[in-house]
Amino acid sequence: MTVLDAPVEVPTRGALTSRPYQVSSVRHQTHDIVTIDVAPQQHPIAFKPGQFDMVYVYGVGEAAISISSDPATPGLLSHTIRAVGWVTKALNDLQPGTTIGIRGPYGRPWPLEEAEGKDLVVITGGIGMAPVRPAIVQALRHRERFGRIVLLKGARSPRDLVFRDDLDRWHADRSIDVHVTVDSAVRGWSGRVGVVTKLIPRVPFDPENSVILLCGPEVMMWFSAEALLGRGVPAERIYVTLERNMKCGVGSCGHCQLGSKFLCRDGPVFSWDEVAALLDVREL
Amino acid sequence: MATPAAVPAPLQAGDPDTLRVTLAGHPFCAGLEVAHVQAMAELASEHTFGPGTFLLRRGYAARTLFLLLQGDVSLEIVEPGADAIVLETLHEGETVGWSWLFPPHRWSFDARCLSPVRLVQLDADRLRALMARDPALGRDLAVRVGQLVVQRLQLTRAQLVEIQHHDRP
C-alpha cells in the first residue's frame, strides 16, 4: 500500500479543530455589544467559569471569546462580544441561523472552590462582566457555600451597561450586594458616577477572608488591585483574567506569551502575585 | 451676584458637643486632635437637604466646607441648553468641595443632592482664620485637603484612561 492509498484521517474534535454551530439568537446588550447564543444539542460543550472558546466567523477569522452562559446548561452556549476588530465586528453583525465555528473550551477557570467559605468579591469594568457571569451564576446556585457575594460593576456610561437583566434581578432578590458605577453620565442617571476603584475601600467584605475575581481593561485591573492591596487583600487571592493576543488557544503559537506565561494555556485566570510584575514591563 | 434660593441658608449655630462627636466620626476628621475637633465644632452646624437642592453653584463664593453624613450628591457642570454632565457622585463619609481653602474661593462646579442629604457645614471664612491662628491645625487640614485633591486627581486619571480604553481594539 502506498502512502496515497492509505485511508485519510478526517480531523474530528482536535484542539485546533472547530465545530460548526448554528446561531440560535443574537441579543443586543448595548450599541456595540451582543450576546450570541448557540444550542449545541449534538455536541454540548462542558466548561468551567472563566474559560474561553475560539470563535470562528467563516471567511473572516477567529477570536478568543469568553463564555458568558451558565455552566450548568451546556445545551446553551453564549459568548458576549464587543465590536472592536474585524472578527468581532463580523460577530456583532451575525443573524440567527448563521453557522459559526467554535473550538474550546480553553484555559484555567476562576478558582471558585477556593472562595467557598469566604466572601466572594467580583469587580468588573466594561465587557469584563462576561467572563465572570458564569462564576456568579454558579456561586448563586450554591449560595450557602459562600459568605458575602459582592459585585462592583463599572461601565463607561449608563448605555454601556451589559447584563442589565441580571443586575436588576440580583439587586432585587438581594442575593448579591450589587454596586454599579459609570465613568460619565448626564443628569437623569440616578446611580453612582466615578471609577469602580473608588468603591473598593467602602463596600462591606472581609479583606482577610475573601477571594476577588477581577476582570476589565488592564489599567482598570491595575488600579483595582492596588486598591485591594491597600485594603489588605493578599495578592494571591486577587484573581484577574488576561486575554491578550490569543491565537491558537493551546499554548503552541506563542502569540499570547507574557514573559514566561502563555495566557491561553497557563491562564487566562491568574493570581495577582503571578502576573503583577509582568504587567509592569512596558515591552511585554 | 444674587444667591439662588436653592443654595443652603446661612450657617446656623449647632450644639458643639453633638457636633464634636459627629465631626470626630467623619473620615475627614479621623485622627485630628480632640482640641482641634472641638474648635472646628464651634464653627459647624448640621443640616438636611432634600433631593434636587444645590449645595453649591459654579462661580459663587466658596464659604462652606461640607462633610457628608448621609445621602448622595452629584458634582455637575452644565452648559446652557445642554444636559448637565455628572462628573462624579459623592456619598456618605465624603467631603464636598475644596475651593473654600484656595483663592479665589469660588466654586468650580455645581453640587446637587440626589437623595435626602444630611451633612455638617463649617463656616470656611472662620475655619481659614482658625487655621491661620493655629498653624498645627492649619497644616493638618491643608494636608487632608491635599490628600483629597490627590485622590480625586488619581481617580480622574483612571476615569479618563477607562473612557479612552473603550475605543481601543
Interface residues (C-beta under 8 A of the other chain):
Chain A: V84 G85 G125 G126 G154 R156 D160 T181 D183 S184 A185 V186 R187 G188 W189 S190 G191 R192 V193 G194 V195 T197 K198 R202 P217 V219 M220 F223
Chain B: D72 S74 E76 D83 A84 I85 V86 L87 E88 T89 H91 G93 L114 L155 A158 Q159 V161 E162 I163 H165 H166 R168 P169
